[in-house]
Amino acid sequence: MTFSSEQYSSNLIAEQFYDLIEMGRVYLISKGSLKPAQKSGKSFSSQLQQLSLLQIEDHTGLAWVTDFQESGEDIMGMSTKELYLLKYEEQDDAQFGEIVRRVLFSKFLFKLKVKEESFNDEQRVKIPVIKTKKVNFTQESMYLLSLIDKSSNKHKIIQIMDLLGLLQHLERRRKALESNNIG
């Protein structure tokens, strides 16, 4: 997981050129040099951006995907700024590690965009994550039951519906236990 902050790194570099900077002027700092900027009205964001390289797996195999801001926050369960502050400001590596361990082997549904690009006469496959959401086992079970309903007889469906009722009960019980652990 990589964090970057344009404002933070620019401030560190700007300190090197402090004596050369005039108030009220705009400068570009590039490759270790300081140049006065021509004002073009462009502004730059100083927000932290999250970029993660994830290994995901399903019944077809595994793939390495690139995960960006919004879906990364969905997976981690907290904002990029909160993660940055925890890791670099508070330097609480134990809690940061616990957050990462909590995410390992979690179940998510991913919407991916697979694209092939050519770079230096070499074909590369890139797989960015478009959307992420946690698996809702009850909803997924209902979907699978509807597929089974279309292809099998009613007797088997009644048995499966009993099983679905048990799954829903277990899901409610799990949520109740989680809420008791949080509170």
VENGI-V375229 format. One line per field, one symbol per residue. burial: I if it has 16 or more other C-alpha atoms within 10 Angstrom, else O. A space follows every 10 residues. Layout:
burial: ???
This chain:
burial: OOOOOOOOOO OOIIOOOOOO IOOOOOOOOO OOOIOOOOOO OOOOOOOIII IOOOOOOOOO OOOOIIIIOI IIIOIOOOOI OOIIOIIOOO OOOOOIOOOO OOOOOOIOOI OIOOOOOOOO OOOOOOIIIO IIOOOOOIOO IOOOIOOOOO OOOOOOIOOI OOOIOOOIOO OOOOOOOOOO OOO
